[in-house]
Amino acid sequence: MNKSKPQKKFTKIPQHIAIIMDGNGRWAAAHGLPRLAGHKAGTENLRQVLRAAVEFGVKYLTIYAFSTENWRRPKEEVKGLMLIVEDVIERELAELHREGVQLRHIGRLEGLRPQLIEKIKAAIELTKDNKRLVLCIAFNYGGRDEIACAIKRMLNEQLDPDTVSEDLIGEYLFTSGVPDPDLIVRTSGEMRISNFLIWQSAYAEWYISPTYWPDFDKEELRKAIIEFGLRDRRYGKISSNQVES
Ligand code: FPP
């Protein structure tokens, strides 16, 4: 007999979920481990969250892996995070490609070591036609930096100021072509934006989970999506059931 609880059906699936994978360091401390062990556990966790996202019908997943401010962390941690990403691309790329995942990078390539830049470019090229899920990796990413880069390019192209619109600005961001996030999840209980998708998150719903990222599993993602389904997204309007007749 199947004793597993019947799963609640989702009322709404966010097309795009963005995640601030926070709490790796505290997870490691709680387990008496060095911080890098927390990042490794967080990386392992990514695999099951990615699978769950595909299963739940999410089309775009963005993860905040390294911010422009994370360079201020201890040298060893920064070096470790760079190596983790290189290693993940090496180990997981073939399977991600087989599974129909398209990889995108958002952020600056400048400042990364040449071997990593080559691996990122090759991964993007290999997977560019995949359609099952778009995985955007925010790496060496900052929302303010992204906007500054966009303005610089627009000025360099000597655009006519009258042509500048919100949509046009969107085309100059690293996320060009990716719909804005519907749901942003931050783990570990922190309630900050931390320079993440500051333009694109204008109408995103936020979900803060107290769970540290390495423990944020498929069921936690399910809870976030169920909660999203309960939200009344008004985009500045009033609720449709409050319209006077
Ligand atoms: C935040 O936890 C986490 C990070 C800054 C790094 C997240 C990176 C990974 C999980 C690596 C995987 C990335 C890819 C692309 C494979 P924290 O260190 O701020 O935790 P704390 O707040 O508890 O100290």
Boltz pocket constraint, residues with backbone or C-beta under 6 A from the ligand:
constraints:
  - pocket:
      binder: B
      contacts: [[A, 21], [A, 22], [A, 23], [A, 24], [A, 25], [A, 26], [A, 27], [A, 38], [A, 39], [A, 42], [A, 43], [A, 46], [A, 64], [A, 65], [A, 66], [A, 70], [A, 81], [A, 84], [A, 85], [A, 88], [A, 137], [A, 188]]
      max_distance: 6.0
